[in-house]
Amino acid sequence: MNSELSKLFAYSSRYRVILKAISLGYSRWKDIKDYLTLKFGYVNDSNFSSLLGNLVKSSYVEKRNGGYKVSDPVLERVFREF
């Protein structure tokens, strides 16, 4: 698992922050983006949507009831500790 996550974070360190935000309970698109902006500074909507979409496609995150959630409870605990 560590090597998979290392590859993901090599593409963008923003993935780490997005996953932490979601694991901390930020589920709405705007709330996750605000958390990322707080940590990294400005991120345009298109880039953020792309990052979040990639996490959904890779099954780290799922979209549920209009919000986002880490797909696996064990991973959620790992991401919370980042």
KABEL-V934283 format. One record per residue. N is the residue number from 1. RES is the residue in one letter. SS is DSSP state (alpha for helix, beta for strand, coil for the rest). OMEGA is omega in radians with two decimals (none if undefined). D_LAST is the distance of its C-alpha to the last C-alpha in Angstrom with 2 decimals. Layout:
n:N res:RES ss:SS omega:OMEGA d_last:D_LAST
n:N res:RES ss:SS omega:OMEGA d_last:D_LAST
This chain:
n:1 res:M ss:coil omega:-3.13 d_last:14.62
n:2 res:N ss:alpha omega:-3.12 d_last:12.73
n:3 res:S ss:alpha omega:3.08 d_last:15.51
n:4 res:E ss:alpha omega:3.13 d_last:15.39
n:5 res:L ss:alpha omega:3.11 d_last:11.80
n:6 res:S ss:alpha omega:3.10 d_last:12.75
n:7 res:K ss:alpha omega:-3.14 d_last:15.79
n:8 res:L ss:alpha omega:-3.09 d_last:14.18
n:9 res:F ss:alpha omega:3.06 d_last:11.95
n:10 res:A ss:alpha omega:3.09 d_last:15.21
n:11 res:Y ss:alpha omega:3.12 d_last:16.93
n:12 res:S ss:coil omega:3.09 d_last:14.76
n:13 res:S ss:coil omega:3.10 d_last:11.48
n:14 res:R ss:alpha omega:3.10 d_last:12.00
n:15 res:Y ss:alpha omega:-3.13 d_last:11.15
n:16 res:R ss:alpha omega:-3.10 d_last:7.40
n:17 res:V ss:alpha omega:3.11 d_last:8.04
n:18 res:I ss:alpha omega:3.14 d_last:10.60
n:19 res:L ss:alpha omega:3.09 d_last:8.84
n:20 res:K ss:alpha omega:-3.14 d_last:6.44
n:21 res:A ss:alpha omega:-3.11 d_last:9.89
n:22 res:I ss:alpha omega:-3.14 d_last:11.73
n:23 res:S ss:alpha omega:3.09 d_last:9.86
n:24 res:L ss:coil omega:3.06 d_last:10.52
n:25 res:G ss:coil omega:3.04 d_last:14.07
n:26 res:Y ss:coil omega:-3.04 d_last:14.93
n:27 res:S ss:coil omega:-3.12 d_last:17.31
n:28 res:R ss:coil omega:-3.12 d_last:19.92
n:29 res:W ss:alpha omega:-3.07 d_last:20.03
n:30 res:K ss:alpha omega:-3.13 d_last:20.80
n:31 res:D ss:alpha omega:3.11 d_last:18.10
n:32 res:I ss:alpha omega:3.13 d_last:15.34
n:33 res:K ss:alpha omega:3.11 d_last:17.23
n:34 res:D ss:alpha omega:3.11 d_last:17.63
n:35 res:Y ss:alpha omega:3.12 d_last:13.92
n:36 res:L ss:alpha omega:3.13 d_last:13.58
n:37 res:T ss:alpha omega:3.10 d_last:16.76
n:38 res:L ss:alpha omega:-3.09 d_last:15.66
n:39 res:K ss:alpha omega:-3.00 d_last:12.81
n:40 res:F ss:alpha omega:-2.99 d_last:14.95
n:41 res:G ss:coil omega:-3.03 d_last:18.46
n:42 res:Y ss:coil omega:3.01 d_last:20.92
n:43 res:V ss:coil omega:-3.12 d_last:20.32
n:44 res:N ss:coil omega:-3.04 d_last:23.46
n:45 res:D ss:alpha omega:-3.10 d_last:23.76
n:46 res:S ss:alpha omega:3.13 d_last:24.82
n:47 res:N ss:alpha omega:3.13 d_last:21.92
n:48 res:F ss:alpha omega:3.13 d_last:19.42
n:49 res:S ss:alpha omega:3.12 d_last:21.49
n:50 res:S ss:alpha omega:3.11 d_last:21.54
n:51 res:L ss:alpha omega:-3.14 d_last:17.78
n:52 res:L ss:alpha omega:3.10 d_last:17.49
n:53 res:G ss:alpha omega:3.11 d_last:20.60
n:54 res:N ss:alpha omega:3.11 d_last:19.31
n:55 res:L ss:alpha omega:3.08 d_last:16.41
n:56 res:V ss:alpha omega:-3.14 d_last:19.20
n:57 res:K ss:alpha omega:-3.12 d_last:21.51
n:58 res:S ss:coil omega:3.06 d_last:19.18
n:59 res:S ss:coil omega:3.00 d_last:18.75
n:60 res:Y ss:coil omega:-3.07 d_last:14.98
n:61 res:V ss:beta omega:3.02 d_last:16.01
n:62 res:E ss:beta omega:3.09 d_last:19.42
n:63 res:K ss:beta omega:-3.06 d_last:21.53
n:64 res:R ss:beta omega:3.09 d_last:23.12
n:65 res:N ss:coil omega:3.10 d_last:25.60
n:66 res:G ss:coil omega:3.13 d_last:24.96
n:67 res:G ss:beta omega:-3.11 d_last:21.20
n:68 res:Y ss:beta omega:-3.10 d_last:18.11
n:69 res:K ss:beta omega:3.03 d_last:16.30
n:70 res:V ss:beta omega:-3.01 d_last:13.95
n:71 res:S ss:coil omega:-3.04 d_last:16.75
n:72 res:D ss:coil omega:-3.11 d_last:15.75
n:73 res:P ss:alpha omega:3.11 d_last:14.90
n:74 res:V ss:alpha omega:3.09 d_last:13.40
n:75 res:L ss:alpha omega:3.12 d_last:11.00
n:76 res:E ss:alpha omega:3.12 d_last:10.32
n:77 res:R ss:alpha omega:3.10 d_last:9.36
n:78 res:V ss:alpha omega:-3.10 d_last:7.06
n:79 res:F ss:alpha omega:3.14 d_last:5.41
n:80 res:R ss:alpha omega:-3.10 d_last:5.65
n:81 res:E ss:coil omega:3.11 d_last:3.83
n:82 res:F ss:coil omega:none d_last:0.00
